[in-house]
């Protein structure tokens, strides 16, 4: 984070793939439509609006995240969020200087 409402666009992103099938749809939540678009498409739109650079890393467990001194944002593929929630979380997390969790 550089200032309130400004996101470090170099922040590394990791998407935790859940692959949990939602019944009765018989499809993973990340692939289900919300307002005619999948959750994954909504997530990418948020990061495009925030001008994040680079593609996220897809991981199937937290152990796959390599050690790094650069900030890393980890989120599940089945979580719906918007730009405002991401900005608020990143601002508050940055202010603490410690790892932070919004939901998991």
DSSP file (Angstrom, degrees, kcal/mol; ACC not computed):
  #  RESIDUE AA STRUCTURE BP1 BP2  ACC     N-H-->O    O-->H-N    N-H-->O    O-->H-N    TCO  KAPPA ALPHA  PHI   PSI    X-CA   Y-CA   Z-CA
    1    1 A X              0   0    0      0, 0.0     6,-0.2     0, 0.0     3,-0.1   0.000 360.0 360.0 360.0 140.4    0.0    0.0    0.0
    2    2 A X        -     0   0    0      4,-1.3     2,-0.3     1,-0.5     5,-0.1   0.768 360.0 -16.7-109.0 -39.5    1.3    3.4   -0.8
    3    3 A X  B >  S-A    6   0A   0      3,-0.7     3,-2.9     0, 0.0    -1,-0.5  -0.962  93.9 -56.9-157.0 168.2   -1.5    5.7    0.5
    4    4 A X  T 3  S+     0   0    0     -2,-0.3     3,-0.1     1,-0.3    84,-0.1  -0.256 126.2   7.5 -54.6 124.2   -5.2    5.3    1.5
    5    5 A X  T 3  S+     0   0    0     82,-0.2     2,-0.5     1,-0.2    -1,-0.3   0.418 105.8 107.9  84.7  -2.4   -7.1    3.9   -1.4
    6    6 A X  B <   -A    3   0A   0     -3,-2.9    -4,-1.3    81,-0.1    -3,-0.7  -0.947  56.4-153.7-113.1 123.1   -4.0    3.2   -3.5
    7    7 A X        -     0   0    0     -2,-0.5     2,-1.0    43,-0.2    80,-0.0  -0.730  23.8-114.5 -99.0 140.6   -2.9   -0.4   -3.8
    8    8 A X    >   -     0   0    0     -2,-0.3     3,-1.9     1,-0.2    -1,-0.0  -0.630  28.8-159.4 -69.0 105.5    0.6   -1.7   -4.4
    9    9 A X  T 3  S+     0   0    0     -2,-1.0    44,-2.4     1,-0.3    -1,-0.2   0.568  85.0  64.4 -70.6  -8.1    0.0   -3.1   -7.9
   10   10 A X  T 3  S+     0   0    0     42,-0.1    -1,-0.3     2,-0.1    -2,-0.1   0.487  72.7 129.6 -90.4  -3.1    3.0   -5.4   -7.6
   11   11 A X    <   -     0   0    0     -3,-1.9     2,-0.2     1,-0.1    61,-0.2  -0.246  63.1-119.6 -55.8 132.9    1.4   -7.3   -4.7
   12   12 A X  E     -b   72   0B   0     59,-2.0    61,-3.1    44,-0.0     2,-0.4  -0.535  27.7-155.7 -74.5 138.4    1.6  -11.0   -5.3
   13   13 A X  E     -b   73   0B   0     42,-0.3    44,-2.8    -2,-0.2     2,-0.4  -0.958  10.3-172.1-120.0 136.7   -1.8  -12.7   -5.5
   14   14 A X  E     -bc  74  57B   0     59,-2.7    61,-2.4    -2,-0.4     2,-0.6  -0.995  10.3-153.9-126.6 127.6   -2.5  -16.4   -4.8
   15   15 A X  E     -bc  75  58B   0     42,-3.2    44,-2.8    -2,-0.4     2,-0.8  -0.897  10.7-145.1-102.9 119.7   -5.9  -18.0   -5.5
   16   16 A X  E     -bc  76  59B   0     59,-2.6    61,-2.1    -2,-0.6     2,-0.5  -0.745  16.7-141.8 -83.6 110.6   -6.7  -21.0   -3.3
   17   17 A X        -     0   0    0     42,-3.1    59,-0.1    -2,-0.8    -1,-0.0  -0.623  21.0-178.5 -77.5 120.9   -8.7  -23.3   -5.5
   18   18 A X        -     0   0    0     -2,-0.5    -1,-0.2     2,-0.1     3,-0.1   0.861   7.1-168.9 -89.2 -38.8  -11.4  -25.0   -3.4
   19   19 A X        +     0   0    0      1,-0.2     2,-0.4     0, 0.0    -2,-0.1   0.613  27.6 156.7  58.6  13.8  -13.0  -27.2   -6.1
   20   20 A X        -     0   0    0      1,-0.1     9,-1.2     7,-0.0     2,-0.3  -0.584  40.5-131.1 -73.1 124.7  -15.9  -27.9   -3.6
   21   21 A X  E     -D   28   0C   0     -2,-0.4     2,-0.6     7,-0.2     7,-0.3  -0.597  13.5-142.6 -79.7 133.1  -19.0  -28.9   -5.6
   22   22 A X  E  >> -D   27   0C   0      5,-2.6     4,-1.7    -2,-0.3     5,-1.0  -0.858  28.7-112.4 -98.6 122.6  -22.2  -27.1   -4.7
   23   23 A X  T  45S+     0   0    0     -2,-0.6     0, 0.0     1,-0.3     0, 0.0  -0.769  92.7  20.1 -92.9 141.2  -25.3  -29.3   -4.8
   24   24 A X  T  45S+     0   0    0     -2,-0.4    -1,-0.3     0, 0.0    -2,-0.0  -0.946 123.9  56.9 -93.2  11.1  -27.7  -29.3   -6.6
   25   25 A X  T  45S-     0   0    0     -3,-0.4    -2,-0.2     2,-0.1     3,-0.1   0.726  87.0-146.6 -77.5 -20.7  -25.8  -27.4   -9.2
   26   26 A X  T  <5 +     0   0    0     -4,-1.7     2,-0.3     1,-0.2    -3,-0.2   0.876  62.2 104.3  56.3  41.6  -23.0  -30.0   -9.4
   27   27 A X  E   <S-D   22   0C   0     -5,-1.0    -5,-2.6    -7,-0.1    -1,-0.2  -0.989  80.5 -95.3-146.4 149.1  -20.4  -27.4  -10.1
   28   28 A X  E >>  -D   21   0C   0     -2,-0.3     3,-1.7    -7,-0.3     4,-0.5  -0.376  37.5-118.3 -63.1 147.1  -17.7  -25.7   -8.0
   29   29 A X  G >4 S+     0   0    0     -9,-1.2     3,-1.4     1,-0.3    10,-0.5   0.850 112.3  63.5 -56.0 -37.0  -18.8  -22.4   -6.5
   30   30 A X  G 34 S+     0   0    0      1,-0.3    10,-1.3   -10,-0.2     9,-0.3   0.744 105.0  46.8 -61.3 -22.6  -16.1  -20.5   -8.4
   31   31 A X  G <4 S+     0   0    0     -3,-1.7    -1,-0.3     7,-0.2     2,-0.2   0.483  88.8 103.9 -98.7  -4.6  -17.8  -21.6  -11.7
   32   32 A X  S << S-     0   0    0     -3,-1.4     7,-0.8    -4,-0.5     2,-0.2  -0.557  76.6-110.8 -80.3 143.0  -21.4  -20.7  -10.6
   33   33 A X  E     -E   38   0D   0     -2,-0.2     2,-0.4     5,-0.2     5,-0.3  -0.511  29.4-176.0 -76.9 138.5  -22.8  -17.5  -12.1
   34   34 A X  E >  S-E   37   0D   0      3,-3.8     3,-1.0    -2,-0.2     8,-0.1  -0.980  84.7 -10.1-128.3 116.9  -23.5  -14.4   -9.9
   35   35 A X  T 3  S-     0   0    0     -2,-0.4    -1,-0.1     1,-0.2     3,-0.1   0.907 133.5 -54.7  55.4  43.0  -25.2  -11.7  -11.8
   36   36 A X  T 3  S+     0   0    0      1,-0.2     2,-0.3     0, 0.0    -1,-0.2   0.584 125.1  86.5  69.6  14.9  -24.5  -13.6  -15.0
   37   37 A X  E <  S-E   34   0D   0     -3,-1.0    -3,-3.8    -5,-0.1    -1,-0.2  -0.983  81.1-105.8-138.8 151.5  -20.8  -13.9  -14.4
   38   38 A X  E  >  -E   33   0D   0     -2,-0.3     4,-2.1    -5,-0.3    -5,-0.2  -0.321  30.1-114.5 -72.9 160.5  -18.7  -16.4  -12.5
   39   39 A X  H  > S+     0   0    0     -7,-0.8     4,-2.7   -10,-0.5    42,-0.2   0.896 118.2  55.7 -60.1 -40.4  -17.2  -15.5   -9.2
   40   40 A X  H  > S+     0   0    0    -10,-1.3     4,-2.3     1,-0.2    -1,-0.2   0.894 106.4  50.2 -60.8 -40.5  -13.7  -15.9  -10.7
   41   41 A X  H  > S+     0   0    0    -11,-0.3     4,-2.1     2,-0.2    -1,-0.2   0.905 110.3  50.2 -64.5 -41.1  -14.6  -13.3  -13.4
   42   42 A X  H  X S+     0   0    0     -4,-2.1     4,-2.0     2,-0.2    -2,-0.2   0.924 109.7  51.4 -61.4 -44.3  -15.9  -10.9  -10.7
   43   43 A X  H  X S+     0   0    0     -4,-2.7     4,-1.9     1,-0.2    -2,-0.2   0.934 110.0  47.9 -59.4 -47.3  -12.6  -11.3   -8.8
   44   44 A X  H  X S+     0   0    0     -4,-2.3     4,-2.0     1,-0.2    -1,-0.2   0.870 108.2  55.7 -64.2 -35.9  -10.5  -10.6  -11.8
   45   45 A X  H  X S+     0   0    0     -4,-2.1     4,-2.7     2,-0.2    -1,-0.2   0.908 105.4  52.8 -60.5 -41.7  -12.6   -7.5  -12.6
   46   46 A X  H  X S+     0   0    0     -4,-2.0     4,-1.8     1,-0.2    -2,-0.2   0.939 111.9  44.2 -59.2 -47.6  -11.9   -6.2   -9.1
   47   47 A X  H  <>S+     0   0    0     -4,-1.9     5,-2.8     1,-0.2    -1,-0.2   0.787 111.3  53.9 -72.9 -25.8   -8.2   -6.5   -9.5
   48   48 A X  H ><5S+     0   0    0     -4,-2.0     3,-1.3     3,-0.2    -1,-0.2   0.919 108.5  49.6 -68.1 -44.1   -8.3   -5.0  -13.0
   49   49 A X  H 3<5S+     0   0    0     -4,-2.7    -2,-0.2     1,-0.3    -1,-0.2   0.860 110.9  49.9 -61.0 -35.3  -10.2   -2.0  -11.6
   50   50 A X  T 3<5S-     0   0    0     -4,-1.8    -1,-0.3    -5,-0.2   -43,-0.2   0.456 114.2-123.6 -83.0  -0.2   -7.5   -1.7   -9.0
   51   51 A X  T < 5 +     0   0    0     -3,-1.3    -3,-0.2     1,-0.2     2,-0.2   0.839  43.2 176.5  61.2  38.2   -4.8   -2.0  -11.7
   52   52 A X      < -     0   0    0     -5,-2.8     2,-0.3   -42,-0.1    -1,-0.2  -0.482  22.3-134.8 -67.7 142.7   -3.0   -5.0  -10.3
   53   53 A X        +     0   0    0    -44,-2.4    -1,-0.0    -2,-0.2    -5,-0.0  -0.774  59.9  15.8-101.4 146.7   -0.3   -6.2  -12.5
   54   54 A X  S    S-     0   0    0     -2,-0.3     2,-0.2   -42,-0.1    -2,-0.0   0.111  86.9 -74.1  81.9 163.6    0.3   -9.8  -13.4
   55   55 A X        -     0   0    0      1,-0.1   -42,-0.3   -43,-0.0     2,-0.1  -0.631  49.1-105.9 -93.5 153.0   -1.8  -12.9  -13.1
   56   56 A X        -     0   0    0     -2,-0.2     2,-0.4   -44,-0.1   -42,-0.2  -0.398  30.2-114.9 -74.6 156.4   -2.5  -14.6   -9.8
   57   57 A X  E     -c   14   0B   0    -44,-2.8   -42,-3.2    -2,-0.1     2,-0.5  -0.776  25.2-136.6 -87.2 133.9   -0.9  -17.9   -8.9
   58   58 A X  E     +c   15   0B   0     -2,-0.4     2,-0.3   -44,-0.2   -42,-0.2  -0.824  30.0 175.2 -92.7 127.6   -3.3  -20.8   -8.6
   59   59 A X  E     -c   16   0B   0    -44,-2.8   -42,-3.1    -2,-0.5     3,-0.1  -0.928  31.8-157.9-130.4 154.6   -2.7  -23.0   -5.5
   60   60 A X  S    S+     0   0    0     -2,-0.3     2,-0.3     1,-0.3   -44,-0.1   0.501  83.1  20.9-108.6  -7.9   -4.5  -26.0   -4.0
   61   61 A X  S >  S-     0   0    0      1,-0.1     3,-1.5     0, 0.0    -1,-0.3  -0.986  75.1-117.2-153.4 156.9   -3.0  -25.6   -0.5
   62   62 A X  G >  S+     0   0    0     -2,-0.3     3,-1.7     1,-0.3    -1,-0.1   0.757 108.6  71.7 -65.7 -24.4   -1.4  -22.8    1.6
   63   63 A X  G 3  S+     0   0    0      1,-0.3    -1,-0.3    -3,-0.0    -4,-0.0   0.692  85.2  68.7 -64.8 -17.9    1.8  -24.8    1.8
   64   64 A X  G <  S+     0   0    0     -3,-1.5     2,-0.5     2,-0.1    -1,-0.3   0.582  73.8 103.6 -77.8  -9.7    2.4  -24.0   -1.9
   65   65 A X    <   -     0   0    0     -3,-1.7     2,-0.1    -4,-0.2     3,-0.1  -0.632  69.6-138.4 -78.5 121.2    3.0  -20.4   -1.1
   66   66 A X        -     0   0    0     -2,-0.5    -2,-0.1     1,-0.1     2,-0.1  -0.464  26.9 -95.1 -78.3 151.1    6.7  -19.7   -1.3
   67   67 A X        +     0   0    0     -2,-0.1     2,-0.3     2,-0.0    -1,-0.1  -0.367  55.4 161.6 -64.0 141.4    8.4  -17.4    1.3
   68   68 A X        -     0   0    0      2,-0.1     4,-0.1    -3,-0.1    -3,-0.0  -0.984  45.8-141.4-159.2 150.7    8.7  -13.9    0.2
   69   69 A X  S    S+     0   0    0     -2,-0.3     2,-0.2     2,-0.1     3,-0.1   0.568  80.5  93.1 -89.6 -10.2    9.3  -10.5    1.7
   70   70 A X  S    S-     0   0    0      1,-0.1    -2,-0.1    -3,-0.0   -59,-0.0  -0.545  92.5 -92.2 -82.3 149.8    6.8   -8.9   -0.8
   71   71 A X        -     0   0    0     -2,-0.2   -59,-2.0     1,-0.0     2,-0.4  -0.302  44.0-163.0 -59.5 141.1    3.2   -8.5    0.3
   72   72 A X  E     -b   12   0B   0    -61,-0.2     2,-0.5    -4,-0.1   -59,-0.2  -0.996  10.8-156.7-132.2 131.6    1.0  -11.4   -0.7
   73   73 A X  E     -b   13   0B   0    -61,-3.1   -59,-2.7    -2,-0.4     2,-0.5  -0.940  12.4-170.0-108.0 122.6   -2.8  -11.5   -1.0
   74   74 A X  E     +b   14   0B   0     -2,-0.5     2,-0.3   -61,-0.2   -59,-0.2  -0.949  13.3 163.2-114.4 129.8   -4.3  -15.0   -0.7
   75   75 A X  E     -b   15   0B   0    -61,-2.4   -59,-2.6    -2,-0.5     2,-0.1  -0.992  35.8-110.6-145.4 152.8   -8.0  -15.5   -1.4
   76   76 A X  E >   -b   16   0B   0     -2,-0.3     3,-1.1   -61,-0.2   -59,-0.2  -0.474  22.5-127.2 -81.2 152.9  -10.3  -18.4   -2.2
   77   77 A X  T 3  S+     0   0    0    -61,-2.1   -34,-0.1     1,-0.2   -60,-0.1   0.561 106.2  57.2 -75.6  -7.5  -11.8  -18.9   -5.6
   78   78 A X  T 3  S+     0   0    0    -62,-0.3     2,-0.5   -39,-0.1    -1,-0.2   0.197  81.5 103.1-109.4  16.3  -15.3  -19.2   -4.1
   79   79 A X    <   -     0   0    0     -3,-1.1     2,-0.5    24,-0.0   -36,-0.1  -0.877  59.4-148.9-103.4 124.3  -15.4  -15.8   -2.3
   80   80 A X        +     0   0    0     -2,-0.5     2,-0.3   -38,-0.0   -40,-0.1  -0.794  31.3 155.5 -89.5 128.5  -17.4  -13.0   -3.8
   81   81 A X        -     0   0    0     -2,-0.5     2,-0.2   -42,-0.2   -35,-0.1  -0.954  28.3-139.3-145.5 165.4  -16.0   -9.5   -3.0
   82   82 A X     >  -     0   0    0     -2,-0.3     4,-2.0   -36,-0.1     5,-0.2  -0.716  35.3 -96.2-121.7 175.3  -16.0   -6.1   -4.5
   83   83 A X  H  > S+     0   0    0     -2,-0.2     4,-2.7     1,-0.2     5,-0.2   0.881 119.9  54.0 -58.3 -43.0  -13.4   -3.3   -5.0
   84   84 A X  H  > S+     0   0    0      1,-0.2     4,-2.5     2,-0.2    -1,-0.2   0.891 108.1  48.8 -63.4 -41.1  -14.4   -1.4   -1.8
   85   85 A X  H  > S+     0   0    0      2,-0.2     4,-2.6     1,-0.2    -1,-0.2   0.928 112.4  48.6 -64.8 -44.3  -14.0   -4.5    0.4
   86   86 A X  H  X S+     0   0    0     -4,-2.0     4,-2.8     2,-0.2     5,-0.2   0.933 112.8  47.6 -62.2 -46.4  -10.6   -5.2   -1.0
   87   87 A X  H  X S+     0   0    0     -4,-2.7     4,-2.5     2,-0.2   -82,-0.2   0.927 113.1  48.0 -61.2 -45.4   -9.4   -1.6   -0.6
   88   88 A X  H  X S+     0   0    0     -4,-2.5     4,-2.4    -5,-0.2     5,-0.2   0.927 113.9  47.2 -62.0 -45.2  -10.7   -1.5    3.0
   89   89 A X  H  X S+     0   0    0     -4,-2.6     4,-3.1    -5,-0.2     5,-0.3   0.946 113.1  47.7 -61.6 -48.8   -9.1   -4.8    3.9
   90   90 A X  H  X S+     0   0    0     -4,-2.8     4,-2.3     1,-0.2    -1,-0.2   0.881 112.3  50.2 -63.1 -38.3   -5.7   -3.9    2.3
   91   91 A X  H  X S+     0   0    0     -4,-2.5     4,-1.7    -5,-0.2    -1,-0.2   0.937 115.2  42.2 -64.2 -46.6   -5.7   -0.4    4.0
   92   92 A X  H  X S+     0   0    0     -4,-2.4     4,-1.1    -5,-0.2    -2,-0.2   0.911 115.6  49.0 -68.1 -41.9   -6.5   -1.9    7.5
   93   93 A X  H  X>S+     0   0    0     -4,-3.1     4,-1.2    -5,-0.2     5,-0.6   0.911 110.7  51.0 -63.9 -41.8   -4.1   -4.8    7.0
   94   94 A X  H  <5S+     0   0    0     -4,-2.3     3,-0.2    -5,-0.3    -1,-0.2   0.869 104.7  57.9 -62.9 -37.3   -1.3   -2.5    5.9
   95   95 A X  H  <5S+     0   0    0     -4,-1.7    -1,-0.2     1,-0.2    -2,-0.2   0.798 105.0  50.7 -65.4 -29.1   -1.8   -0.3    8.9
   96   96 A X  H  <5S-     0   0    0     -4,-1.1    -1,-0.2    -3,-0.5    -2,-0.2   0.797  92.8-144.4 -79.7 -28.1   -1.2   -3.2   11.3
   97   97 A X  T  <5 +     0   0    0     -4,-1.2     2,-0.3     1,-0.3    -3,-0.1   0.623  68.1  96.4  72.8  11.8    2.1   -4.2    9.7
   98   98 A X  S   <S-     0   0    0     -5,-0.6    -1,-0.3     1,-0.1    -2,-0.2  -0.846  90.0 -78.7-126.9 162.3    1.2   -7.9   10.5
   99   99 A X        -     0   0    0     -2,-0.3     2,-0.3    -3,-0.1    -1,-0.1  -0.347  54.8-165.1 -57.4 143.8   -0.5  -10.7    8.5
  100  100 A X        -     0   0    0     -3,-0.0     2,-0.4   -10,-0.0    -7,-0.0  -0.937  14.9-152.9-135.9 156.4   -4.2  -10.2    8.4
  101  101 A X        +     0   0    0     -2,-0.3     3,-0.1     1,-0.1    -2,-0.0  -0.997  12.9 178.1-132.7 132.7   -7.3  -12.2    7.6
  102  102 A X  S    S-     0   0    0     -2,-0.4     2,-0.3     1,-0.4    -1,-0.1   0.865  73.9 -22.0 -94.0 -53.0  -10.7  -11.0    6.4
  103  103 A X              0   0    0      1,-0.1    -1,-0.4   -24,-0.0   -24,-0.0  -0.981 360.0 360.0-156.9 147.6  -12.5  -14.3    6.0
  104  104 A X              0   0    0     -2,-0.3    -1,-0.1    -3,-0.1   -29,-0.0   0.307 360.0 360.0-161.8 360.0  -11.5  -18.0    5.5
